[in-house]
Structure formats: C-alpha cells, structure tokens
Amino acid sequence: MSENRKRILDLLAQGRVTADEAERLLAALESTDRQGSSATAAAEAKYLRVQIEADDKDGGETRAKVNIRVPLRLLKAGVRLASLLPPEARDQMNAALREKGVGLDIDRIKPENLDELIRNLNDVSIDVASRQGRRATIRVFCE
C-alpha cells in the first residue's frame, strides 16, 4: 500500500474526512498513479523496433526478414526537423504520400504526438496473408 493511500485511510479512520471525500481522494490518487506509470514507461523506452517475420519463398519455415531498431531520439529529431521544412516542401511531401495511398499529413505530426504514441505503443502485432497463401507477422513496439 502506498504512503498516500495509507494517509487517506488514516484520515477516514480518524473522522477527519467523510467516506465520499476519501473515495474521491483515492480515485484522484489512482488516476495520478496511472499517468505517472505510463510517463515512466515512455521515458524508459529508447528504441522503436519493427520486426517482420514471413514464410520462406518455398512455404517452409518462418524466419525473420526484417529487424529494425530506431533510436527514439532520432525519430523525435526528425519530427522537429520536419517543422522547419518550407511549406512548399511539406505540400510536395503530402502530395507524394497521398499519391502512394498514404493519408498522412506531415503538418500534423508534432513532438508531443510522438510522445503520446510512444506511451500507448505497447506491442502491436499485424498478421498479413497474401493471395498466394504466404503469411507474415509485423510487430511494432518500443523498448
């Protein structure tokens, strides 16, 4: 039991706060504990890892095809650098992305959005199956 939780329960036992007040205090304490733990997890993450495992061409065993580990500092620096690009260059990049079928707007990527993504990215796994029956698994996570 945390020290703050114990204090709240002691105040309730002494009659210095009502049960409703203690309940609100405990809920607020729980909320801040959850926010702190997710912020700590984001602060501890140093790399974004992307792994792709796919069937061999002959349909045999599955083996790792791609294993990328990108420093999060590099990603954050890239996001900051993107904000320094001239508007014409950003427009051209957005047009090229749309042409390739990627609905991403470079102007909307902000460093704080990246921090939120890191906090919420635990372990994403995507299973892909081709028309030829080959399978691949894509995993994206922070470590």
Secondary structure by P-SEA (a helix, b strand, c coil): ccaaaaaaaaaaaaccccaaaaaaaaaaaaaaaaaaaaaaaaaaccbbbbbbbbccccccbbbbcbbbbbcaaaaaaaaaaaaaccaaaaaaaaaaaaaaccccccccccaaaaaaaaaaccbbbbbbbccccbbbbbbbbcc
